[in-house]
């Protein structure tokens, strides 16, 4: 409840000077008015806001602080970033009477551009969603309107070369509650507030339609910020919105000149940086923020109307373009190295560049570490950092800075070895082409949002690029910078996998993917209740070979309740030669003897599944398209283990389920 302010000193509210030039944009930003017609001191509260409006009306012509210079122009409008009311229709009716809509139709002389917050009741589709429905009714009549969302709740404005987007409570995809089972896997839940009512879809649409590649400045408005209160209010795993949702906002605005995010919720006047973008907080109790935007500069000055004085000044450029770093050729990408307390991050730049890596657990504070990283292979611009002393099954966020541009990401560490449940994703065949890889990556990207427990590990079953011994092939195919969702998946999901057939020597592969190799490019790792054995199809694995003997020992000594073998030799699915068939039969005998449940191959021709004895064989290779102008179809598996039950759902790259494979431990 906002305290009754019995006396406002209006000194300075009514001073005037010359108006600013037409090229400047002036706007006012406040938040959290909390109109509450049910409170005992409502009349005093309303009088407080009426005095605030009177001060805003008197603001044009007021000299700025000397360090800013000039005087305040006529504001294009007042932006209120949520928590307008205490959710009642009557609250909003009074707010609308005081503030008006277009300017001059209420007490305020300028237009008002409001958005809803968590205190403004449930979604617009809910029977009690009166406040949001009232906003919807006003939206088509706003001045400078550029576009409305499909549900009419979110809107954007064009004004003198700047694009403004009102996202209401926060930027998010959902129209209803998300997957509810993520807490069982230690994934953060959105326990408070409301679904976003598809504001992120609208943001993507309005940026494409009204900004495109023009480089024009963009300002976003939403209720929640990026600090501790919205992301960690009462415990680490319950929040108003989540790091995952915030990261998807970043991925949506990538490449656009988003110069500011204006937020409320925490009743502060803080200014912070989120991946290079200034984030301005504001409330409506102590003051408001005035912004002056010119061709090259945005200046924010806090105004304290009670005292008739100016507060802190913050200046910034109107050219931000905070990411992704232009110098990046690969990554950042993640590699799991068989230790739940470690994670390896890798990237490559066009030329040796100053790079900084920061990481942490507390929302986006990046409080655990910061290192300046030099390339370990300077000629190739290859960088590698292994983070240590991490907690198992825990979310971490990180930020890679190259120059003044940023590449953020997040990951979950592996479950503890004694965990009895796990989910992870499996795919292969990415060497078919960039379009195919991007299509399957988008399906994986969607899957880890639909069910956050799959935000864990990505197992690659072979055929990564056409030639694994050429750095140019990796740049052009697997790490292609134009494939956005491929980059997003690589920045979130640690990858482990096997080389494919007929791709050249593995020296470069082992450099790019430093798995804990036992010899050649074969290795194994424990991931919670699963032991995964990864073979090297390019090295001899016939009986008596080094790889064969290692495989015998590896399977014999594995203690995990479930065992999976990744072998890119089309094992038991196709027979190409008597010698190959003999080798495959030998592997099958070992798999049966040591209770391997699943053998996965990413080089098969299309999706294939068969069972031989007690072993399930799964082929996740590309299926050739029937038309030359269409990409091949790739497949992925979503594997879930719960105690004695294994469930594997197989999807195509459009996200359509192809088959479900179930097994029970014998």
LUMPA-525320 format. One line per 4 residues: number of its first residue (from 1); their letters; for each residue x, z, y of C-alpha. Coordinates in steps of 0.05 Angstrom, whole numbers, plus 5000, padded with zeros to 4 digits. Layout:
# residues N
NUM = a = X:Z:Y ~ ...
//
This chain:
# residues 666
1 = xxxx = 5000:5000:5000 ~ 5028:4982:5067 ~ 5036:5041:5113 ~ 4995:5047:5176
5 = xxxx = 5039:5026:5234 ~ 5008:5065:5292 ~ 5047:5032:5348 ~ 5084:4966:5353
9 = xxxx = 5131:4956:5411 ~ 5116:4885:5432 ~ 5176:4880:5479 ~ 5204:4810:5471
13 = xxxx = 5141:4781:5439 ~ 5120:4745:5503 ~ 5185:4720:5532 ~ 5188:4644:5541
17 = xxxx = 5240:4591:5551 ~ 5246:4516:5543 ~ 5220:4486:5478 ~ 5268:4457:5428
21 = xxxx = 5275:4383:5414 ~ 5229:4344:5369 ~ 5284:4333:5318 ~ 5285:4407:5300
25 = xxxx = 5239:4439:5250 ~ 5218:4511:5259 ~ 5182:4551:5206 ~ 5165:4624:5191
29 = xxxx = 5171:4657:5123 ~ 5138:4722:5101 ~ 5113:4751:5035 ~ 5072:4806:5004
33 = xxxx = 5017:4818:5055 ~ 4975:4854:5002 ~ 4909:4851:5039 ~ 4868:4906:5007
37 = xxxx = 4796:4914:5031 ~ 4787:4971:4981 ~ 4840:5016:5012 ~ 4824:5076:5056
41 = xxxx = 4868:5050:5113 ~ 4848:4978:5109 ~ 4828:4973:5182 ~ 4896:4999:5204
45 = xxxx = 4929:4950:5156 ~ 4890:4892:5184 ~ 4906:4912:5255 ~ 4979:4912:5236
49 = xxxx = 4975:4840:5213 ~ 4936:4818:5274 ~ 4991:4846:5318 ~ 5041:4809:5274
53 = xxxx = 5002:4744:5285 ~ 5001:4757:5360 ~ 5077:4764:5360 ~ 5084:4699:5320
57 = xxxx = 5039:4663:5370 ~ 5083:4687:5427 ~ 5148:4667:5392 ~ 5156:4595:5416
61 = xxxx = 5205:4593:5474 ~ 5237:4660:5457 ~ 5313:4656:5462 ~ 5350:4660:5397
65 = xxxx = 5409:4708:5392 ~ 5469:4685:5431 ~ 5507:4667:5368 ~ 5451:4618:5350
69 = xxxx = 5435:4591:5419 ~ 5374:4555:5444 ~ 5303:4580:5437 ~ 5249:4580:5385
73 = xxxx = 5209:4517:5377 ~ 5136:4512:5357 ~ 5132:4529:5283 ~ 5106:4476:5236
77 = xxxx = 5073:4534:5200 ~ 5078:4602:5168 ~ 5095:4604:5093 ~ 5069:4664:5055
81 = xxxx = 5103:4670:4987 ~ 5053:4709:4945 ~ 5019:4776:4937 ~ 4970:4757:4991
85 = xxxx = 4918:4806:4967 ~ 4900:4857:4914 ~ 4863:4803:4875 ~ 4794:4809:4907
89 = xxxx = 4756:4750:4937 ~ 4738:4796:4995 ~ 4812:4808:5008 ~ 4826:4734:5013
93 = xxxx = 4766:4721:5057 ~ 4793:4770:5109 ~ 4863:4741:5103 ~ 4835:4671:5114
97 = xxxx = 4797:4695:5175 ~ 4859:4725:5206 ~ 4909:4670:5189 ~ 4864:4609:5189
101 = xxxx = 4888:4545:5155 ~ 4906:4488:5202 ~ 4925:4528:5263 ~ 4877:4553:5316
105 = xxxx = 4820:4561:5266 ~ 4839:4635:5258 ~ 4880:4683:5299 ~ 4945:4645:5283
109 = xxxx = 4961:4585:5328 ~ 4999:4549:5273 ~ 4982:4525:5202 ~ 4991:4573:5145
113 = xxxx = 5017:4552:5076 ~ 5004:4607:5027 ~ 5018:4615:4953 ~ 4994:4664:4901
117 = xxxx = 5034:4722:4870 ~ 5025:4769:4813 ~ 4979:4815:4854 ~ 4932:4758:4869
121 = xxxx = 4895:4764:4803 ~ 4894:4722:4740 ~ 4900:4646:4734 ~ 4851:4600:4768
125 = xxxx = 4818:4585:4701 ~ 4803:4659:4689 ~ 4734:4686:4709 ~ 4769:4734:4758
129 = xxxx = 4816:4681:4786 ~ 4780:4680:4853 ~ 4842:4683:4897 ~ 4875:4623:4865
133 = xxxx = 4809:4585:4866 ~ 4804:4599:4940 ~ 4874:4570:4950 ~ 4854:4509:4910
137 = xxxx = 4793:4499:4956 ~ 4838:4501:5017 ~ 4895:4457:4992 ~ 4865:4387:5003
141 = xxxx = 4855:4404:5077 ~ 4927:4425:5093 ~ 4965:4388:5147 ~ 5027:4348:5125
145 = xxxx = 5001:4347:5054 ~ 5041:4301:5008 ~ 5013:4315:4939 ~ 4972:4364:4897
149 = xxxx = 4982:4385:4825 ~ 4931:4363:4774 ~ 4898:4431:4776 ~ 4901:4429:4853
153 = xxxx = 4937:4496:4857 ~ 5008:4474:4874 ~ 5022:4429:4933 ~ 5078:4394:4971
157 = xxxx = 5087:4375:5044 ~ 5127:4322:5081 ~ 5149:4340:5151 ~ 5202:4306:5193
161 = xxxx = 5245:4285:5134 ~ 5241:4350:5095 ~ 5200:4359:5031 ~ 5168:4428:5020
165 = xxxx = 5139:4450:4953 ~ 5094:4511:4943 ~ 5100:4534:4870 ~ 5058:4597:4877
169 = xxxx = 5079:4653:4829 ~ 5140:4618:4798 ~ 5164:4552:4770 ~ 5142:4546:4698
173 = xxxx = 5112:4501:4646 ~ 5056:4542:4618 ~ 4981:4542:4627 ~ 4971:4599:4578
177 = xxxx = 5013:4650:4540 ~ 5076:4626:4504 ~ 5098:4639:4433 ~ 5085:4712:4420
181 = xxxx = 5134:4725:4363 ~ 5199:4722:4403 ~ 5207:4798:4408 ~ 5220:4801:4333
185 = xxxx = 5282:4760:4346 ~ 5304:4798:4408 ~ 5281:4743:4455 ~ 5257:4763:4524
189 = xxxx = 5182:4764:4534 ~ 5144:4752:4598 ~ 5104:4816:4596 ~ 5078:4818:4668
193 = xxxx = 5047:4770:4716 ~ 5012:4705:4698 ~ 5025:4638:4666 ~ 5055:4589:4716
197 = xxxx = 4996:4541:4712 ~ 5044:4482:4701 ~ 5079:4487:4768 ~ 5144:4459:4739
201 = xxxx = 5109:4395:4716 ~ 5083:4387:4787 ~ 5152:4399:4817 ~ 5182:4345:4773
205 = xxxx = 5127:4297:4794 ~ 5129:4309:4869 ~ 5205:4305:4872 ~ 5204:4239:4835
209 = xxxx = 5148:4210:4879 ~ 5169:4236:4948 ~ 5244:4248:4944 ~ 5275:4205:4890
213 = xxxx = 5347:4188:4905 ~ 5338:4192:4980 ~ 5378:4256:4987 ~ 5327:4285:5035
217 = xxxx = 5327:4361:5040 ~ 5278:4400:4996 ~ 5254:4472:5005 ~ 5219:4509:4949
221 = xxxx = 5172:4569:4956 ~ 5153:4617:4901 ~ 5138:4690:4893 ~ 5193:4712:4845
225 = xxxx = 5267:4713:4859 ~ 5328:4712:4813 ~ 5351:4784:4817 ~ 5339:4848:4777
229 = xxxx = 5267:4864:4797 ~ 5233:4800:4773 ~ 5279:4789:4713 ~ 5292:4861:4690
233 = xxxx = 5239:4908:4720 ~ 5229:4960:4665 ~ 5278:4942:4610 ~ 5321:4884:4592
237 = xxxx = 5272:4846:4548 ~ 5208:4848:4589 ~ 5201:4811:4655 ~ 5157:4778:4707
241 = xxxx = 5192:4713:4690 ~ 5253:4698:4648 ~ 5323:4669:4652 ~ 5298:4612:4608
245 = xxxx = 5244:4593:4658 ~ 5293:4598:4716 ~ 5344:4555:4680 ~ 5291:4501:4669
249 = xxxx = 5277:4503:4743 ~ 5350:4488:4755 ~ 5349:4431:4705 ~ 5287:4402:4740
253 = xxxx = 5319:4402:4809 ~ 5386:4376:4784 ~ 5411:4320:4829 ~ 5363:4336:4887
257 = xxxx = 5384:4365:4953 ~ 5348:4431:4946 ~ 5374:4469:5007 ~ 5335:4534:5000
261 = xxxx = 5289:4576:4957 ~ 5243:4623:4995 ~ 5215:4682:4955 ~ 5183:4750:4961
265 = xxxx = 5161:4802:4909 ~ 5216:4854:4920 ~ 5199:4871:4993 ~ 5271:4858:5015
269 = xxxx = 5305:4815:5067 ~ 5362:4797:5019 ~ 5400:4731:5020 ~ 5432:4711:4954
273 = xxxx = 5463:4650:4922 ~ 5436:4621:4858 ~ 5483:4567:4832 ~ 5501:4549:4903
277 = xxxx = 5429:4547:4930 ~ 5412:4600:4982 ~ 5354:4644:4962 ~ 5318:4679:5020
281 = xxxx = 5276:4741:5007 ~ 5224:4765:5057 ~ 5167:4815:5062 ~ 5114:4825:5116
285 = xxxx = 5122:4899:5132 ~ 5186:4904:5173 ~ 5191:4834:5200 ~ 5192:4760:5185
289 = xxxx = 5243:4704:5180 ~ 5248:4646:5229 ~ 5284:4583:5206 ~ 5311:4527:5250
293 = xxxx = 5328:4463:5212 ~ 5367:4407:5245 ~ 5401:4346:5216 ~ 5462:4385:5191
297 = xxxx = 5445:4459:5193 ~ 5392:4509:5172 ~ 5394:4576:5209 ~ 5353:4636:5188
301 = xxxx = 5343:4695:5235 ~ 5303:4757:5217 ~ 5255:4779:5271 ~ 5234:4852:5279
305 = xxxx = 5170:4849:5320 ~ 5161:4924:5322 ~ 5223:4928:5364 ~ 5222:4860:5396
309 = xxxx = 5292:4843:5371 ~ 5329:4796:5325 ~ 5362:4817:5261 ~ 5413:4786:5213
313 = xxxx = 5432:4712:5221 ~ 5449:4666:5163 ~ 5473:4595:5171 ~ 5480:4540:5120
317 = xxxx = 5487:4465:5111 ~ 5428:4420:5099 ~ 5469:4383:5047 ~ 5474:4427:4985
321 = xxxx = 5471:4385:4922 ~ 5494:4445:4882 ~ 5501:4410:4815 ~ 5519:4385:4766
325 = xxxx = 5594:4379:4781 ~ 5613:4307:4791 ~ 5681:4319:4759 ~ 5652:4339:4691
329 = xxxx = 5659:4288:4636 ~ 5641:4334:4578 ~ 5602:4398:4575 ~ 5599:4454:4585
333 = xxxx = 5584:4460:4511 ~ 5586:4518:4462 ~ 5620:4527:4395 ~ 5606:4583:4346
337 = xxxx = 5670:4607:4313 ~ 5644:4653:4258 ~ 5643:4718:4298 ~ 5579:4747:4327
341 = xxxx = 5620:4780:4382 ~ 5651:4715:4406 ~ 5629:4650:4438 ~ 5673:4591:4457
345 = xxxx = 5657:4548:4517 ~ 5690:4480:4527 ~ 5688:4425:4579 ~ 5727:4365:4604
349 = xxxx = 5739:4338:4674 ~ 5759:4269:4698 ~ 5823:4299:4727 ~ 5851:4370:4729
353 = xxxx = 5805:4410:4775 ~ 5797:4481:4799 ~ 5746:4511:4752 ~ 5716:4581:4750
357 = xxxx = 5676:4611:4693 ~ 5631:4671:4704 ~ 5586:4706:4653 ~ 5541:4766:4644
361 = xxxx = 5478:4797:4614 ~ 5442:4823:4675 ~ 5397:4766:4696 ~ 5442:4721:4739
365 = xxxx = 5490:4774:4765 ~ 5547:4746:4721 ~ 5575:4816:4721 ~ 5617:4816:4658
369 = xxxx = 5674:4770:4677 ~ 5704:4716:4719 ~ 5764:4673:4701 ~ 5800:4616:4734
373 = xxxx = 5812:4565:4679 ~ 5868:4513:4675 ~ 5864:4455:4625 ~ 5898:4468:4559
377 = xxxx = 5908:4392:4552 ~ 5923:4371:4623 ~ 5928:4297:4608 ~ 5857:4296:4579
381 = xxxx = 5828:4349:4625 ~ 5805:4393:4567 ~ 5786:4466:4580 ~ 5769:4522:4531
385 = xxxx = 5751:4595:4540 ~ 5729:4644:4485 ~ 5687:4702:4508 ~ 5698:4765:4467
389 = xxxx = 5668:4834:4458 ~ 5598:4807:4460 ~ 5538:4842:4428 ~ 5506:4808:4368
393 = xxxx = 5438:4774:4377 ~ 5441:4782:4452 ~ 5426:4736:4510 ~ 5483:4718:4558
397 = xxxx = 5483:4673:4619 ~ 5542:4637:4648 ~ 5561:4593:4706 ~ 5615:4541:4708
401 = xxxx = 5638:4523:4778 ~ 5678:4461:4793 ~ 5693:4455:4867 ~ 5628:4474:4902
405 = xxxx = 5582:4450:4846 ~ 5554:4488:4788 ~ 5535:4480:4715 ~ 5497:4542:4690
409 = xxxx = 5476:4557:4619 ~ 5454:4611:4572 ~ 5463:4627:4498 ~ 5447:4679:4445
413 = xxxx = 5502:4707:4403 ~ 5495:4705:4327 ~ 5455:4758:4290 ~ 5492:4815:4258
417 = xxxx = 5515:4800:4186 ~ 5464:4849:4158 ~ 5405:4815:4193 ~ 5350:4794:4145
421 = xxxx = 5318:4742:4190 ~ 5343:4682:4228 ~ 5320:4616:4258 ~ 5364:4556:4276
425 = xxxx = 5361:4481:4284 ~ 5393:4425:4243 ~ 5403:4352:4261 ~ 5451:4293:4252
429 = xxxx = 5459:4219:4262 ~ 5475:4224:4336 ~ 5526:4168:4330 ~ 5470:4116:4330
433 = xxxx = 5470:4113:4406 ~ 5459:4149:4471 ~ 5384:4135:4473 ~ 5373:4162:4403
437 = xxxx = 5414:4224:4418 ~ 5376:4237:4482 ~ 5309:4230:4448 ~ 5326:4279:4392
441 = xxxx = 5357:4327:4443 ~ 5293:4328:4484 ~ 5255:4346:4420 ~ 5304:4403:4408
445 = xxxx = 5299:4424:4481 ~ 5223:4428:4474 ~ 5228:4466:4409 ~ 5270:4523:4436
449 = xxxx = 5219:4533:4492 ~ 5160:4530:4445 ~ 5192:4583:4401 ~ 5250:4619:4435
453 = xxxx = 5276:4647:4368 ~ 5304:4577:4354 ~ 5348:4585:4415 ~ 5405:4605:4370
457 = xxxx = 5449:4556:4331 ~ 5451:4480:4324 ~ 5479:4454:4258 ~ 5503:4382:4260
461 = xxxx = 5501:4348:4192 ~ 5548:4290:4208 ~ 5555:4222:4242 ~ 5570:4249:4312
465 = xxxx = 5598:4186:4346 ~ 5619:4117:4322 ~ 5694:4135:4324 ~ 5713:4208:4323
469 = xxxx = 5786:4194:4337 ~ 5774:4163:4406 ~ 5761:4206:4467 ~ 5726:4148:4502
473 = xxxx = 5675:4146:4445 ~ 5659:4220:4455 ~ 5652:4211:4530 ~ 5607:4150:4522
477 = xxxx = 5563:4175:4466 ~ 5559:4249:4448 ~ 5575:4275:4519 ~ 5544:4219:4559
481 = xxxx = 5528:4248:4628 ~ 5466:4206:4638 ~ 5433:4240:4578 ~ 5404:4301:4613
485 = xxxx = 5371:4336:4554 ~ 5432:4324:4511 ~ 5473:4362:4563 ~ 5422:4417:4569
489 = xxxx = 5421:4429:4493 ~ 5497:4429:4490 ~ 5499:4481:4546 ~ 5451:4527:4509
493 = xxxx = 5460:4519:4434 ~ 5527:4534:4401 ~ 5542:4477:4353 ~ 5574:4476:4284
497 = xxxx = 5579:4417:4238 ~ 5613:4368:4192 ~ 5648:4303:4205 ~ 5615:4240:4178
501 = xxxx = 5638:4183:4134 ~ 5684:4126:4156 ~ 5697:4153:4226 ~ 5773:4157:4230
505 = xxxx = 5820:4217:4228 ~ 5796:4286:4248 ~ 5852:4309:4295 ~ 5812:4298:4359
509 = xxxx = 5749:4325:4327 ~ 5784:4390:4311 ~ 5809:4394:4382 ~ 5740:4385:4412
513 = xxxx = 5707:4431:4361 ~ 5755:4488:4344 ~ 5716:4515:4284 ~ 5753:4565:4239
517 = xxxx = 5780:4510:4193 ~ 5805:4530:4124 ~ 5840:4463:4116 ~ 5829:4391:4141
521 = xxxx = 5760:4394:4174 ~ 5725:4440:4124 ~ 5705:4511:4139 ~ 5649:4562:4128
525 = xxxx = 5614:4615:4169 ~ 5564:4671:4164 ~ 5503:4669:4208 ~ 5460:4730:4195
529 = xxxx = 5431:4724:4125 ~ 5460:4653:4114 ~ 5527:4630:4090 ~ 5540:4558:4112
533 = xxxx = 5594:4518:4078 ~ 5616:4455:4116 ~ 5655:4402:4077 ~ 5700:4347:4102
537 = xxxx = 5677:4281:4072 ~ 5742:4248:4095 ~ 5786:4295:4055 ~ 5792:4294:3979
541 = xxxx = 5740:4338:3946 ~ 5748:4316:3874 ~ 5760:4369:3821 ~ 5830:4398:3828
545 = xxxx = 5838:4380:3902 ~ 5852:4432:3956 ~ 5782:4425:3985 ~ 5750:4431:3917
549 = xxxx = 5788:4495:3901 ~ 5771:4524:3969 ~ 5698:4507:3958 ~ 5698:4543:3891
553 = xxxx = 5728:4605:3923 ~ 5684:4601:3984 ~ 5619:4598:3946 ~ 5641:4650:3896
557 = xxxx = 5660:4700:3950 ~ 5600:4689:3996 ~ 5558:4752:4000 ~ 5500:4727:4043
561 = xxxx = 5433:4724:4008 ~ 5424:4650:4026 ~ 5474:4593:4019 ~ 5473:4524:4052
565 = xxxx = 5522:4467:4041 ~ 5533:4412:4093 ~ 5564:4351:4060 ~ 5562:4282:4091
569 = xxxx = 5570:4243:4026 ~ 5498:4222:4011 ~ 5502:4271:3954 ~ 5448:4264:3901
573 = xxxx = 5408:4218:3947 ~ 5446:4153:3937 ~ 5498:4130:3886 ~ 5550:4082:3912
577 = xxxx = 5605:4083:3859 ~ 5621:4116:3791 ~ 5676:4157:3823 ~ 5631:4180:3879
581 = xxxx = 5576:4197:3830 ~ 5624:4239:3789 ~ 5646:4277:3850 ~ 5575:4289:3871
585 = xxxx = 5556:4314:3802 ~ 5614:4362:3805 ~ 5589:4389:3871 ~ 5519:4395:3845
589 = xxxx = 5544:4437:3787 ~ 5580:4484:3835 ~ 5517:4489:3878 ~ 5474:4508:3819
593 = xxxx = 5526:4557:3792 ~ 5533:4593:3859 ~ 5459:4590:3879 ~ 5464:4543:3938
597 = xxxx = 5393:4533:3962 ~ 5401:4474:4008 ~ 5449:4415:4015 ~ 5443:4377:4081
601 = xxxx = 5470:4307:4098 ~ 5466:4274:4166 ~ 5490:4205:4143 ~ 5433:4186:4097
605 = xxxx = 5390:4126:4113 ~ 5330:4158:4145 ~ 5297:4223:4125 ~ 5300:4240:4051
609 = xxxx = 5285:4301:4010 ~ 5292:4314:3936 ~ 5303:4372:3889 ~ 5353:4370:3832
613 = xxxx = 5350:4431:3788 ~ 5350:4492:3834 ~ 5381:4455:3894 ~ 5342:4423:3950
617 = xxxx = 5376:4361:3980 ~ 5358:4341:4051 ~ 5378:4277:4086 ~ 5372:4277:4162
621 = xxxx = 5401:4208:4177 ~ 5373:4157:4225 ~ 5316:4112:4205 ~ 5327:4041:4230
625 = xxxx = 5275:4015:4279 ~ 5233:3955:4259 ~ 5245:3925:4328 ~ 5312:3910:4359
629 = xxxx = 5290:3935:4428 ~ 5270:4004:4402 ~ 5318:4061:4384 ~ 5325:4086:4313
633 = xxxx = 5287:4148:4294 ~ 5325:4213:4285 ~ 5302:4277:4252 ~ 5314:4351:4258
637 = xxxx = 5299:4412:4217 ~ 5276:4480:4242 ~ 5299:4531:4191 ~ 5269:4601:4186
641 = xxxx = 5291:4656:4138 ~ 5250:4719:4133 ~ 5278:4764:4078 ~ 5267:4728:4012
645 = xxxx = 5232:4667:4041 ~ 5262:4604:4069 ~ 5218:4556:4109 ~ 5245:4490:4135
649 = xxxx = 5201:4446:4179 ~ 5225:4375:4189 ~ 5207:4337:4253 ~ 5220:4268:4279
653 = xxxx = 5248:4257:4349 ~ 5179:4254:4379 ~ 5167:4325:4356 ~ 5118:4305:4300
657 = xxxx = 5123:4346:4236 ~ 5145:4304:4177 ~ 5148:4355:4121 ~ 5153:4429:4106
661 = xxxx = 5201:4455:4053 ~ 5192:4526:4027 ~ 5236:4567:3980 ~ 5233:4637:3953
665 = xx = 5297:4673:3932 ~ 5301:4676:3857
//
